[in-house]
Amino acid sequence: MSLPPLEAVLRHVVRTGQVIVGSRKTLKYVKLGRVKVVVAASNLPENLKSDLEYYAKLSQIPIVTFPGTNRDLGTAIGKPFSVAMVGIIDPGQVPLELLLAYARRG
């Protein structure tokens, strides 16, 4: 089964669901276990990446690596600035299984 482009899925999640934008706030919500999935830019700084992987593993939250840079991630979710991490609290009309398929894909 072919997956739709991640950019389109993220845009739909932002429109219909509830997301947290930014690394500091996303990490806070990951520590509390309130996020269902985290989308991280491919050029996420190493210290943030290690923190995210550690806390996500503790909270059993899957991580989706966005193939583009933080600028591309910001553009994909409709923000005029770069975004390192996006925490998805509620995927809205997008099935959670679709987001989990991206996480399993790597």
N, C-alpha and C positions, 0 to 999 in steps of 0.2 A: 504494500500500500504506500502510495506516495503522499508525503506530508505537504500541506500548503506552505507557502513562504512564511518564515517566522515573523517577518516585518508586518505582514498582513494580520497574522494572529495577534501580535502584540497591540496593534492599532485597535483591533476589535475589543481586546481585553480592557484597554484604557477607556474606550467609549462606554462599554456596558458593565464593567466590573469596578473593583476598587483596588488601587495600586499605591505603593509607597515609592517615591522617587528620591534617589540619593543614597550614598553609601552609608553615611552615619545613621540615618533613620532606618534604613533597611536592616543594618546589622542589629540595631536595637530591637526591632520587631522579630528578627531571627532568634535572638537570645531569649525572647519571651515566648517563642513558638507560635506567633500569630500569623505567620505567612505560610502559604501553601507551596509556593514555588518562588525561586529567586532567579532572575535573569541578570547575568553579569557580562559586561563587555569583554572582548577578547584581550584588550590592552589594560585590564584592571591591574593596578599596582600590586606588586608581590606581597606586601604586608597586608593589604586589604584582602587579597585572594586567600592567603593562609588563614586569616581570621574568619573569613566567610566559610571556608571549607571546614574549619574546626567547629564553629557554632552550628552550622547546618548539619553536620554529622551528629552532633549531640542532640539536636532537635528533630533529626530525621526529615530534613527538608531537602528536596531535590534542587539541584542547581542546573540551569540551562545556560550554556555559554553562547552568547550572541556572536555570530561570525565576524561582525564588523567592529569598528572602534567605538569609543564612548560617544563621539560625535554622531556616528551612524545610529547608535542606539537612541540618542536623544531625538534625532530626526524621525526615527521609526515610530516613536510614541507621540510625536507631534509637539515636542518641546524645542524651543529655539536655542538650546544650550546643550552641552555635552552631559551625558548621564552615565555614571559608572555602574550603578546597580538599580534594579527595579524589583521590588518585592510585591508579589501578587497575593493580596489578601482574599479577594473574591474574583474568580475568573469571569463572572458575568455569564454571558450566553455561550462562551467558549467552553467546551467540555474539558474538565480537568485531565482526563485521559490523554487528550491531545498534547497538553503541556508536558505531561509526564513522558510521552513518547519522545519529545525533543530532549528531555533530560536523559533518557536512556540512550539516545542516539549519540550523545557526547557533545 
